[in-house]
Amino acid sequence: MSDEWGSDNGSEHELKVGSDAGSEGGDKPEKVTYEPEYDAEEDENLYEQGMQTGIEFDKYFDIPATVTGEDWDQEANKITTFEACKFDAGLSEAIKRCKWTKPTPIQQHTIPIVAAKRDLMACAQTGSGKTAAFALPIIQALIDADCEGEQIEDREPIHPECLIVAPTRELVQQIQRDIVKLLKPTKLKCQFTCGGHATIFQKDQMRRGCNILVATPGRLQDFANKGFIDLEQIKFLVLDEADRMLEMGFRSIIDEMCAKMPDKEARTTLMFSATFPEAVQTQAKELLKESYLFAAIGMVGGASETVTQEILEVERKESFDVLKGIVENIEANGNRTLVFVETKRQTDFIASKLCQMKLPATSIHGDRQQREREEALRTFKSGETPILIATDVASRGLDIPGVEHVINCELPKDIDDYVHRIGRTGRAGNKGKATSFFDPSNDKNVELAPALVNILTNAKQVVPEFLQQLAGDGAEAPAAAAAGGDEDDDDGW
């Protein structure tokens, strides 16, 4: 019943590099003029935003943690209070404004590692405080080095001391906003750059001062190659959602940018993600010093136990009706529901169809204008449109308060994407629910079955009998299947 879902089965690879992501066929790209109205530095309610800890938050501190590598005593170096870090007075004030009472497990182990300028590969469950885990010690190091967020003259390139690279525009903006919270009482400045925003606007923002730069790979590459961004003074390189950053398409850009920085022996390189397949870990080592440390908080690649997972046996032709049945009372219960599908065309089609049924929905994917994407997230967060239909552009890293339900109308191609998707709920100790439609006639679903059973079992979830039978005694499915289909690969622009 393809008309229910649209018919987009395209397999275009969309990582566009250049001054602005443009049209196909070599046409001159359309000039991007969008300038966002929101400015984190001017936001008077900045500290009121973000995820509030839930009733299960204290359970975070029971999660097992291991740090492996040379010359590192995990327990001796672990911190249990922010006071033990001896942060600068301004940074300590920012922590109080954020209402953080004690460091989460990833922060307990990571803050001392980064403070010691050790390279790190860290894997921690979604919603566990990874941004602060690397941002706090980096900010302290820049304060200790007497860095200041000085204005930059028009003709001069900017020289950030810290570079954070992330795969999507929305995640880049979120990271910058979270870091600005920590920098407000200090002299340091953090800016972001990504596709979809006017380049002149972003340059003007960065000229206000830019000690820490958060960027998507494509726009970073463009600005660096044109001489506007100079990476020679980088002291810290952070790859957020690092497994995605090291995939084909992004890896070549990361390598090119690293060649413009101080050698890896002269900088500190940090990698964070909720999933780290072994093949990616092997690749990642090339960017790290031999003495790097590996921190695992909880099970590597595992899902949080605060998310109740349910797998329903649903044929594709029945999917829309099942989805409608789940969300039709959404306004009455006030839940925000994030619905994942595979293709861009499906997001708009389903959102439109739900709206026709008086079910307020919006959509987000890589082909929407940046203004539209940010508006969709705004109305979803505010509750105006409590249903958000999305591709995997919304699957990684985003903190959206109040997401109580994630629905996979179609399962992703690999198990790591599943973990990231359902991690949009049940964050920071809040409880959440994830419902996934499993079509046994879909070969990719069947291939995913053993790994799905493994994820459910490790998170102490119910494994449906039909899924257990499909999985059989087979080995776990590969952690990362081959890329393809309608992915938002251009989003790193």
Buried (B, 14 or more C-beta within 10 A) or exposed (E): EEEBBBEBEEEEEBBBBEEBBBEEEEEEEEEBEEEBEEEBBEBEEBBEBBBEBBEBBEEBBEBEBEBEBEEBEBEEBBBEEBEEBEBBEBBBBBBEBBEBEEBBBBBBBBBBBBBBBBBBBBBBBBBBBBBBBBBBBBBBBBBEEEBEBEEBEEEEBBBBBBBBBBBBBBBBBBBBBBBBBBBBBBBBBBBBBBBBBBBEBBBEBBBBBBBBBBBBBBBBBBBBEEEBBBBEBBBBBBBBBBBBBBBEBBBEBBEBBBEBBBEBEEBBBBBBBBBBBEEBBEBBBEBBBEEBBBBBBBBBBBBBBBBBBEBBBBBBEBBBEBBBEBBEEBBEEEBBBBBBBBBBBBBBBBBEBBBEEEBBBBBBBBBBEBBBBBBBBEBBBEEEBBBBBBBBBBBBBBBBEBBBBBBBBBBBBBBBBBBBBBBBBBBBBBBBBBBBBBBBEBEBBBBBBBBBBBBBEBBEBEBBEBBBEBBEEEEBBBBBBEBEBBBBBBBBB
